[in-house]
């Protein structure tokens, strides 16, 4: 029967590419681990929601419980927005291995914020692992995602880049067509700055007769004032 039903607390084959330990050493660490890695979270899931769900299998009366929660963060958001934003994963540290094992066994595969979350034992959190490793600052899985996921920022990073490139190309074609229209200034008004604005070139030049007409108008207005 054990060969038919897969154990719920089975370790995954994931190996941290930045860890220098081999798989045998990693397996020994996982057998004593008190840390869970939680994936497929919504960007909008809060630390309070995670605490409420992942504390259901703990035993605080026996000195256990959640030690801390480390939210996964977008690496580039602190530079662009000056605010660290979540990017869909977290680490949950417990006081005992049995609590971490129980939570992985019973909570992995359940729904949180209408998303099926995934849990796995982790060899232990180290500073720096809270940041996404994708080029856009988030997780690598969101770099290549081609579907629209409102809970994880919409389209994947590469799909967003392709859409932005298409919009930029459309704008360039639109302005390129506008430059062929007489009098258009889609090129940034360079002709106006150089004093060769087509509108100004069509203005009628002054003639000596214009000066005579102006003098007659002035003298006529003075004569009218004197008569009054």
Buried (B, 14 or more C-beta within 10 A) or exposed (E): EEEEEEEEEEBEEEEEEEBEEEEEEBEEBBEEBBBBBBBBBBBEBEEEBBBEBBBEBBBEEEEBBBEEBBBBBBBBBBEEEEEBBBBBBBBBBBBBBBBBBBBBBBBBEEEBBEBEBBBBBBBBBEEEBBBBEBEBBBBEBBBEBEEEBEBBBBBBBBBBBEEEEEEEEEEEEEEEEEEEEEEEBEEEEEBEEEEEBEEEEEEEEEEEEEEEEEEEEEEEEEEEEEEE
